[in-house]
């Protein structure tokens, strides 16, 4: 059997790895001309951590991980206003946590693929044709890829989802934020940050900074807005939006690069009535985007890919073919297993909107008190529940 996966991000690469191991012939189509280098640091834990361990890639994950000592909120003069030790955060998830850059996780998954997996960059999907015995995916250059299964692992703005289910405006829930990420070099700012993940203790907008292995500083920005539309000039919009922030914000904004070197998007979730149709199925942010407020998008992408591969393996023999009825059962089981987990994480994100980037100054005091309470008996699990939701495997 043959699978065509659209998207060489975390979900697509993880799924390609597992389907190849199960005996499928796998082709991965990626519209970008090369692996993406932009992205931000994420705390990787939860079901995806378990899945990476089962894939025997945990040593590589730990090798590329960063040793962040603390999450710290600083005021305009750089003074510490609140802090959470990363060892404490790791304790909240039983030590099963790695801080890693998104491009590094993609690199781990990409390098783990065997050579027989066809990975094709610069392949943009243009059309999907549903057949009784197959699905045809046509790219803009006219190449037709015939498969037993087409997987949309192409992110929150999925082309596969649009061609199968319709315009994303019907399924995308804007959470009231825009986010951006970029890198810059500044020795003085590097010394001020140290080995912490330092964020501005500010309302309505927030900058976070951390130091990379090569000495550069990675910036994570998020601000409130009711407008889901993205600016034509992200750099100008960021400089205007974050003007007036103190500490190292002026240096970060002055070094903000042109649009092509900035990651910029709205903070949103995807809510679909179904994750599959015929021989087309979605995985990762294409169907289960929880947003950065939940903090587990990459973890759920890997877990969802492994769950989908497991259900397909359980139901189908790659040497026989994909009977439509049996395939439909496998896809329903995958959705049944993952949807409750995704729904819970989405709810966690929506509950955290008030304190993630507070709208009013009194919420800063609430957040400081909550972080200070983590060390109190019994409070660590309460905070963990508010931050990560229900335990899941």
C-alpha positions in Angstrom: 0.0 0.0 0.0 1.1 3.5 -0.7 0.6 6.7 1.4 1.2 10.2 0.3 1.8 12.6 3.2 1.5 16.3 2.5 3.8 18.2 5.0 7.3 17.5 6.1 6.8 19.0 9.6 6.7 17.1 12.9 3.4 15.2 12.3 4.2 14.3 8.7 7.8 13.1 9.4 6.7 11.1 12.5 3.9 9.4 10.4 6.2 8.6 7.6 8.6 7.0 10.0 5.9 4.7 11.5 4.1 3.8 8.2 7.4 2.9 6.6 8.2 0.6 9.6 4.8 -1.0 9.0 5.6 -1.8 5.4 3.9 1.1 3.6 5.5 2.8 0.6 5.6 6.4 1.7 6.0 9.7 -0.2 6.2 13.0 1.6 5.4 16.2 -0.3 6.5 19.5 1.2 5.7 22.8 -0.4 8.7 24.6 1.1 11.9 24.4 -1.1 14.0 23.2 1.9 13.7 22.3 5.6 12.5 25.3 7.5 14.9 27.0 9.9 12.5 29.4 11.6 10.6 28.4 14.7 10.7 28.7 18.5 11.7 26.8 21.6 9.0 24.4 23.0 8.7 22.2 26.0 8.2 18.7 24.7 6.4 16.4 27.1 3.2 14.4 27.4 2.0 11.7 24.9 4.5 12.8 22.2 7.4 12.2 24.6 6.2 8.6 25.1 5.8 8.2 21.3 9.4 9.4 20.7 10.6 7.0 23.2 8.8 4.1 21.5 10.4 5.2 18.2 13.8 4.9 19.9 14.6 8.5 19.2 14.7 9.7 22.9 18.6 9.9 23.0 18.6 12.2 19.9 15.8 14.3 21.5 17.8 14.7 24.7 21.0 15.5 22.7 19.4 18.4 20.9 17.6 19.6 24.1 18.5 22.7 26.0 19.2 22.9 29.7 16.9 25.8 30.7 17.2 26.6 34.4 14.1 28.7 35.0 11.1 30.5 33.5 11.5 34.1 34.6 9.3 37.2 34.3 11.3 40.5 34.3 10.1 44.1 34.5 11.3 47.0 32.3 14.4 47.3 34.4 15.2 43.6 34.2 14.3 42.9 37.8 12.9 39.4 38.5 9.2 39.6 39.4 8.2 35.9 39.2 10.0 32.6 38.4 9.4 28.9 38.0 12.4 26.5 38.2 12.5 24.2 35.2 13.4 21.3 37.6 10.0 22.0 39.3 8.2 22.1 36.0 9.9 18.8 35.1 8.7 17.3 38.4 5.2 18.3 37.4 5.5 15.9 34.4 7.6 13.3 36.2 10.8 14.4 34.6 9.7 13.5 31.1 10.4 16.9 29.5 12.9 18.3 27.0 13.2 21.9 25.9 14.0 21.8 22.2 13.8 24.1 19.1 11.1 23.1 16.6 13.5 22.9 13.7 15.8 20.6 15.7 12.9 18.2 16.4 12.0 18.2 12.7 15.7 17.4 11.9 15.7 14.4 14.3 12.6 13.0 12.6 13.9 13.7 9.1 17.3 12.1 9.7 15.6 9.0 11.2 13.7 8.3 7.9 15.1 5.5 5.9 16.2 6.2 2.3 13.3 4.4 0.8 10.9 7.1 2.0 10.6 9.7 -0.8 10.9 13.2 0.6 10.2 15.8 -2.0 10.6 19.5 -1.2 9.1 22.2 -3.5 6.0 20.1 -4.1 2.9 22.2 -3.7 -0.5 20.4 -3.8 -3.0 21.8 -6.3 -5.7 19.2 -6.6 -7.2 16.0 -5.0 -9.2 13.5 -6.9 -11.1 10.9 -5.0 -11.5 7.4 -6.6 -13.2 4.3 -5.4 -9.9 2.4 -5.2 -7.4 5.2 -4.7 -6.8 8.9 -4.2 -4.8 11.1 -6.7 -2.8 14.1 -5.4 -1.7 16.5 -8.2 1.0 19.0 -7.5 1.3 22.4 -9.3 3.9 21.1 -11.7 1.3 18.5 -13.0 2.7 15.5 -11.3 0.1 13.0 -10.2 0.7 10.9 -7.0 -1.6 7.9 -6.8 -2.1 6.5 -3.3 -4.2 4.3 -1.1 -4.2 7.0 1.5 -3.6 10.8 1.4 -2.6 12.4 4.7 -2.8 16.1 5.3 0.0 16.9 7.8 0.4 20.4 6.4 -0.3 22.5 9.4 -3.0 24.9 10.7 -3.4 26.4 7.2 -3.7 23.0 5.6 -4.2 22.8 1.8 -5.3 19.2 2.1 -8.0 20.3 4.6 -9.1 23.2 2.3 -9.4 21.0 -0.8 -11.3 18.3 1.1 -13.4 20.1 3.7 -13.6 23.7 2.5 -12.4 27.2 3.5 -10.4 27.3 6.8 -12.6 30.2 8.1 -15.3 27.6 8.9 -12.9 25.6 11.2 -10.4 28.1 12.6 -11.0 29.6 16.0 -8.9 32.8 16.5 -7.9 33.0 20.2 -7.2 36.7 20.2 -3.4 36.7 19.8 -0.7 37.0 17.2 2.7 35.5 17.7 6.2 35.8 16.1 9.7 34.4 16.5 13.1 35.4 15.2 16.8 35.4 16.2 19.4 38.1 16.7 22.9 38.5 18.1 23.8 40.8 21.0 26.5 39.8 23.5 25.2 42.1 26.2 21.7 40.8 26.0 23.0 37.3 25.9 24.8 37.9 29.3 21.6 39.3 30.8 19.5 36.3 29.8 22.0 33.6 30.8 20.4 30.1 30.8 16.9 31.2 31.6 13.8 31.6 29.5 13.2 35.2 30.3 9.9 36.9 29.5 8.6 40.5 30.0 6.2 40.9 32.9 3.9 43.0 30.9 0.2 43.3 29.8 -1.3 42.8 26.4 2.1 42.0 24.8 5.0 39.9 25.8 8.5 39.2 24.6 10.4 36.0 25.6 14.1 35.4 25.0 16.5 32.5 25.4 20.1 31.8 24.3 20.8 29.2 21.6 23.9 27.0 21.3 25.5 29.2 18.8 25.2 32.2 21.1 22.4 33.9 19.2 19.2 35.0 21.0 15.9 33.5 20.0 12.9 35.8 20.5 9.3 34.7 21.1 6.6 37.4 20.9 2.9 37.2 21.5 0.4 40.0 21.7 -3.4 40.5 22.0 -5.4 41.5 19.0 -9.0 40.9 17.9 -8.0 41.0 14.2 -7.1 37.6 12.8 -5.6 39.1 9.6 -1.8 39.1 9.4 0.1 42.3 8.7 1.6 42.9 5.3 4.9 44.0 6.9 5.4 41.9 10.1 8.6 43.7 11.1 7.0 47.1 11.1 3.9 45.8 12.9 6.1 44.2 15.6 8.1 47.3 16.2 5.0 49.4 16.5 3.1 46.9 18.7 6.0 46.3 21.2 7.3 49.9 21.3 7.8 51.1 24.8 8.7 47.7 26.4 11.9 47.9 28.5 14.8 45.7 29.4 16.2 44.0 26.3 13.0 44.5 24.1 14.5 47.6 22.3 17.6 45.5 21.2 15.4 42.6 20.1 13.1 44.9 18.1 15.9 46.8 16.5 17.4 43.5 15.3 14.1 42.2 13.9 14.8 40.8 10.4 12.8 41.1 7.2 9.6 39.2 6.8 11.2 36.1 5.2 13.2 35.4 8.3 10.4 36.0 10.8 7.8 33.3 11.9 4.5 35.2 12.2 1.0 33.8 12.6 -2.2 34.2 14.5 -2.8 32.0 17.6 -5.7 29.8 16.7 -7.2 26.3 17.1 -8.8 24.0 14.5 -12.3 22.5 15.2 -13.5 20.0 12.6 -16.6 17.8 12.7 -14.6 15.0 11.2 -10.9 14.3 10.6 -11.2 12.1 7.5 -13.2 11.8 4.3 -12.9 8.7 2.1 -9.2 8.0 1.6 -8.1 11.4 3.0 -7.2 12.0 6.6 -5.7 14.8 8.6 -3.0 14.7 11.4 -1.2 17.3 13.5 -2.2 20.9 13.4 -4.3 20.3 10.3 -7.0 18.9 12.5 -5.9 19.1 16.1 -4.2 22.5 16.6 -4.4 23.3 20.2 -2.3 26.6 19.9 0.8 27.6 21.8 -1.3 28.5 24.8 -1.7 24.8 25.5 2.0 24.2 24.9 1.7 20.6 23.5 1.1 21.0 19.8 4.3 19.1 18.8 3.7 16.4 21.4 0.2 15.8 20.1 1.4 15.8 16.5 3.8 13.0 17.2 1.3 11.1 19.3 -1.4 11.6 16.7 0.9 10.3 13.9 1.8 7.2 15.9 -1.9 6.6 16.8 -2.9 6.8 13.2 -0.1 4.5 12.1 -1.0 2.0 14.8 -4.7 1.9 13.8 -3.8 1.5 10.1 -1.4 -1.3 11.0 -4.0 -3.0 13.2 -6.6 -3.0 10.4 -4.7 -3.4 7.2 -2.2 -5.6 5.6 0.1 -3.5 3.4 0.6 -6.5 1.0 -3.2 -6.8 0.4 -4.5 -3.3 -0.1 -6.7 -0.8 1.6 -10.4 -1.9 1.5 -12.5 1.3 1.8 -14.6 -0.1 4.6 -11.7 -1.4 6.7 -9.8 1.8 6.0 -12.8 3.9 7.3 -12.9 1.9 10.5 -9.2 2.5 11.1 -9.5 6.2 10.5 -12.5 6.4 12.9 -10.6 4.6 15.6 -7.7 7.0 15.2 -10.0 10.0 15.6 -11.9 8.4 18.5 -8.6 7.8 20.4 -7.1 11.3 19.8 -10.1 13.7 19.7 -10.8 13.6 23.5 -7.1 14.4 24.2 -7.1 17.3 21.7 -10.4 18.7 23.0 -9.0 18.7 26.6 -5.8 20.5 25.6 -7.8 23.1 23.6 -9.9 23.8 26.7 -6.8 24.2 28.7 -5.6 26.8 26.3 -8.8 28.7 26.3 -8.9 28.7 30.1 -5.3 30.1 30.2 -6.0 33.1 27.9 -6.5 35.4 30.9 -3.1 34.8 32.5 -1.0 33.8 29.5 -0.6 37.5 28.4 -2.8 39.3 30.9 -5.0 42.1 29.7 -5.0 43.9 33.0 -2.2 44.5 35.5 -4.0 42.8 38.4 -3.7 39.5 36.5 0.1 39.9 36.7 -0.2 39.7 40.5 -2.4 36.6 40.1 0.2 34.9 37.9 3.0 35.8 40.3 1.1 34.3 43.2 0.3 31.2 41.2 4.0 30.6 40.4 5.0 31.3 43.9 2.4 28.7 45.1 3.9 25.8 43.1 6.3 25.0 46.0 3.4 24.6 48.5 2.2 21.1 49.5 -0.3 19.8 47.0 -0.3 22.9 44.9 2.1 21.5 42.3 -0.4 19.1 40.9 -3.1 21.8 40.9 -0.9 24.1 38.8 0.1 21.1 36.6 -3.6 20.5 35.8 -4.2 24.1 34.9 -1.1 24.2 32.7 -1.3 20.8 30.9 -4.8 19.4 31.4 -5.5 15.7 32.0 -2.8 13.1 31.9 -2.8 11.2 28.6 -1.0 8.3 27.0 
